[in-house]
């Protein structure tokens, strides 16, 4: 789903990449650390309430904003939902100090 959203975003001219870890143990802290040098933001997409989000935030070390999009209850996020998040992020000025989980919850319940 995320790859489809990334491909669509690229067709729209949005510079976006995708990191899909093959394993989470050990967590790819070094890869995310290196990407944080080039990225302007991260979007963590999960089918839960953000179990990997804290690890990504630790790896990024506050250098760039980290955003979150989660789906619960076994619901798979559709590519257009992820694309909407990518477009929102690319069009807005993000704040590093914002709690991504709380911002996601605010958007989900608005």
C-alpha positions in Angstrom: 0.0 0.0 0.0 2.7 2.4 0.9 4.7 1.7 -2.2 1.7 2.6 -4.4 1.3 5.8 -2.5 5.0 6.7 -2.9 4.8 6.0 -6.7 1.7 8.2 -7.0 3.4 11.0 -5.0 6.5 10.8 -7.2 4.3 11.1 -10.3 3.0 14.3 -8.7 6.5 15.6 -8.3 6.8 15.1 -4.6 10.2 13.9 -3.5 9.5 10.9 -1.3 11.1 7.6 -0.5 10.2 4.4 1.2 12.0 2.3 3.9 10.4 -1.0 4.6 12.5 -2.9 7.1 12.8 -6.6 6.4 13.3 -7.4 10.1 12.8 -5.3 13.2 15.3 -7.0 15.4 17.8 -5.6 15.4 16.0 -2.3 14.6 17.7 -0.4 11.7 18.7 2.6 13.7 21.8 3.3 11.6 19.8 3.3 8.3 17.2 5.7 9.7 20.0 7.9 11.2 21.6 8.2 7.8 18.3 8.9 6.1 17.6 11.7 8.7 20.6 13.6 7.2 18.8 13.9 3.9 15.0 13.7 4.7 12.9 16.7 5.6 10.4 14.5 7.5 9.4 10.9 8.2 6.0 9.3 8.0 5.5 6.1 10.0 2.6 4.1 8.6 1.5 1.2 10.8 -1.5 -1.1 11.3 -1.5 -0.3 15.0 -1.2 2.7 17.3 2.5 3.3 16.7 4.6 0.5 18.2 7.5 1.4 15.8 7.0 5.1 16.1 9.1 5.6 19.2 12.0 3.7 17.7 11.9 5.9 14.6 11.8 9.0 16.8 14.8 7.7 18.8 16.7 7.1 15.5 15.9 10.5 14.1 17.0 12.2 17.4 14.8 15.3 16.8 16.6 16.4 13.6 13.5 16.2 11.4 9.7 15.9 12.2 8.2 12.5 12.5 4.6 12.1 11.5 2.3 9.1 12.1 -0.6 7.4 10.3 -2.1 4.3 11.9 -5.0 2.0 11.3 -6.3 -0.3 13.9 -8.7 -3.2 14.1 -7.1 -5.1 11.2 -7.9 -2.4 8.7 -5.3 -1.9 6.0 -4.6 1.7 5.0 -5.5 2.4 1.4 -2.9 3.9 -0.9 -5.0 7.1 -1.3 -5.0 7.6 2.5 -1.2 7.3 2.7 -0.9 9.6 -0.3 -3.2 12.2 1.4 -0.8 12.1 4.4 2.3 12.5 2.1 0.6 15.5 0.4 -0.3 17.0 3.8 3.2 16.7 5.0 4.8 18.0 1.8 2.5 21.1 1.9 2.8 22.0 5.5 5.4 23.4 7.9 5.9 20.7 10.4 7.0 21.1 14.0 9.6 18.9 15.5 8.1 19.2 19.0 4.7 18.0 18.1 3.8 14.5 19.4 3.0 12.5 16.2 0.7 10.1 18.0 -1.4 12.8 19.5 -1.5 14.8 16.2 -2.7 11.6 14.4 -5.3 11.0 17.1 -6.5 14.6 16.7 -6.8 14.3 13.0 -8.6 10.9 13.3 -11.2 12.2 15.7 -11.8 15.5 14.1 
